Amino acid sequence: MPDPLSPDREPKVPGLAENVRRILAALGEDPGREGLTRTPERVARSLLALTDGYGQDAVELLRGAVFEAPTDEMVVVKDIELYSLCEHHLLPFFGRAHVAYLPGTRIVGLSKLARVVDVFARRLQVQETLTLQIAGAIEAALAPRGVGVVVEAQHLCMMMRGVSKQNSSTVTSCMLGRFRSDAKTRGEFLEFVRRR
């Protein structure tokens, strides 16, 4: 079954598939051989599905699920799986995001925090920017008293090529508002992240 695509991305398949055919030929392959005849279209559909975050607005996504709520306790969603493509080599990186915020007067549906991670992960990306974008979207949509995001990931561009370090992982963080200015708030969030 082919990757489902949004209607605006479907027309891009033929042109992208033709480019994949050229890449296969440049690598010394025969794009017409039995095992590769449908590969260009599969790769095109796959790349379009893996980058469908370009057509989505994370701030609007969050604003569609905002509720007034008189709470001032930290909200944490841990271990949000993420899969992305490194913008330098187009190789996957994967891991998990931990997202927290301190509500002002509004909260957001919890599933939307995971959706925001997906919106930004499904773009050509570097982990450092991904982390900042997640935090920035939450701050823009909710105006919370603080936002904390930690992303832990493994990068196939480091594992399969280059330095070939299979056991390496990368951790990035972005702390805004009280998470940046208050060591106790930041420490509480990081303790939640450490707990398994």
C-alpha positions in Angstrom: 0.0 0.0 0.0 1.5 3.4 -1.0 2.2 6.1 1.6 -0.9 8.2 1.9 -0.3 11.8 0.8 -2.2 15.0 1.2 -3.9 16.2 -2.0 -1.4 19.1 -2.4 1.6 16.7 -2.3 0.3 14.0 -4.6 1.1 16.0 -7.9 4.8 16.1 -6.8 5.2 12.3 -7.1 6.0 12.0 -10.8 8.7 14.7 -10.9 10.4 13.5 -7.7 10.3 9.9 -9.0 12.0 11.0 -12.2 14.8 12.6 -10.1 15.1 9.4 -8.1 15.5 7.4 -11.4 18.4 9.8 -12.3 20.0 9.3 -8.9 19.8 5.5 -9.3 21.4 5.7 -12.7 24.2 8.0 -11.4 24.9 5.4 -8.7 25.5 2.9 -11.4 22.2 1.1 -11.1 19.7 0.2 -13.8 16.4 1.8 -12.8 14.7 -0.5 -15.3 15.7 -3.8 -13.6 13.0 -5.8 -12.0 13.8 -5.0 -8.3 14.0 -1.2 -9.0 11.2 -0.6 -11.5 8.8 0.8 -8.8 11.5 2.1 -6.5 11.5 5.7 -7.8 7.8 6.1 -7.1 8.1 4.4 -3.7 11.0 6.7 -2.7 9.2 9.8 -4.0 6.0 8.9 -2.0 8.1 8.1 1.1 10.0 11.3 1.0 6.8 13.3 0.6 5.2 11.5 3.5 8.3 12.0 5.7 8.4 15.7 5.0 4.7 16.5 5.2 5.3 18.9 8.1 6.0 21.6 5.6 2.3 22.0 4.9 1.3 22.3 8.6 1.3 25.3 10.9 2.2 24.2 14.4 1.0 27.3 16.2 -2.4 27.1 14.5 -2.6 23.4 15.4 -2.0 24.2 19.1 -4.4 27.2 19.1 -7.1 24.9 17.8 -7.1 23.0 21.1 -6.5 25.7 23.8 -8.7 25.8 26.9 -9.0 28.2 29.7 -7.9 26.5 33.0 -6.9 27.9 36.3 -3.8 25.8 36.9 -0.3 26.7 37.6 1.2 23.2 37.8 3.8 21.9 35.4 2.5 19.9 32.5 5.0 17.3 31.1 4.6 14.9 28.2 7.5 12.5 28.1 8.9 10.0 25.6 7.2 11.4 22.4 8.7 9.3 19.6 10.1 11.3 16.8 11.5 10.4 13.3 13.2 13.0 11.1 15.6 13.4 8.2 18.9 15.1 8.7 19.1 18.1 6.4 22.8 17.6 5.7 22.7 13.9 4.4 19.0 13.1 4.1 19.6 10.2 6.5 17.2 9.5 9.4 17.5 10.5 13.0 15.2 9.2 15.6 14.5 9.4 19.3 12.2 11.0 21.7 11.1 14.5 22.9 10.1 15.5 26.4 8.0 18.6 26.5 6.8 20.7 29.4 5.1 24.0 30.0 3.9 26.1 33.0 0.4 27.3 32.0 -0.5 30.9 32.3 -4.3 30.9 32.0 -4.6 28.4 29.2 -3.8 24.7 28.6 -3.7 22.7 25.4 -4.9 19.2 24.6 -2.0 16.8 25.5 -2.1 15.1 22.1 -1.4 18.4 20.4 2.0 18.5 22.1 2.9 15.3 20.4 1.5 16.5 17.1 3.7 19.6 17.3 6.8 17.4 17.6 5.7 15.6 14.5 5.0 18.8 12.5 8.6 19.9 13.0 10.2 16.4 12.8 8.6 15.8 9.4 10.8 18.4 7.8 14.4 18.3 6.7 15.9 19.2 10.0 18.8 19.4 12.5 18.1 18.4 16.0 19.1 21.7 17.5 16.6 23.6 15.4 13.9 21.0 15.9 14.2 21.6 19.7 13.9 25.3 19.4 11.0 25.2 17.0 8.9 22.9 19.3 9.5 25.3 22.3 8.8 28.4 20.2 5.5 27.1 18.8 4.3 26.3 22.3 5.3 29.7 23.6 3.6 31.5 20.7 0.4 29.6 21.0 -0.1 29.5 24.7 1.8 32.4 26.2 2.8 30.1 29.2 5.0 31.1 32.1 7.7 28.8 30.8 8.5 26.0 28.3 11.0 23.2 28.5 11.9 20.8 25.6 14.6 18.1 25.7 15.2 15.9 22.6 17.3 12.8 22.7 18.1 11.2 19.3 20.4 8.9 17.4 21.6 10.0 14.0 22.2 7.5 11.2 24.6 10.1 9.6 26.9 9.5 12.5 26.2 5.8 12.9 26.3 4.6 9.2 28.9 6.9 7.7 31.5 9.4 8.7 32.7 8.6 12.3 30.6 5.4 12.4 29.8 5.7 16.1 26.8 3.3 16.6 26.3 3.9 20.3 26.3 7.7 20.2 23.3 9.8 21.0 22.7 13.5 21.0 20.7 15.5 23.6 19.5 19.1 23.0 17.4 21.3 25.1 15.5 24.6 25.0 14.4 26.4 28.2 12.2 29.4 28.0 10.6 31.6 30.7 10.7 30.1 34.2 12.5 27.0 32.9 15.4 29.3 32.0 15.3 31.7 34.9 14.4 29.4 37.8 16.8 26.6 38.6 14.2 24.8 40.7 11.6 24.7 37.9 14.3 23.5 35.4 15.5 20.9 37.9 12.0 19.5 38.5 11.5 19.1 34.7 14.9 17.5 34.2 14.1 15.1 37.1 10.9 14.1 35.4 12.9 13.4 32.2 15.4 11.3 34.0 12.8 9.0 35.6 12.0 5.9 33.6 
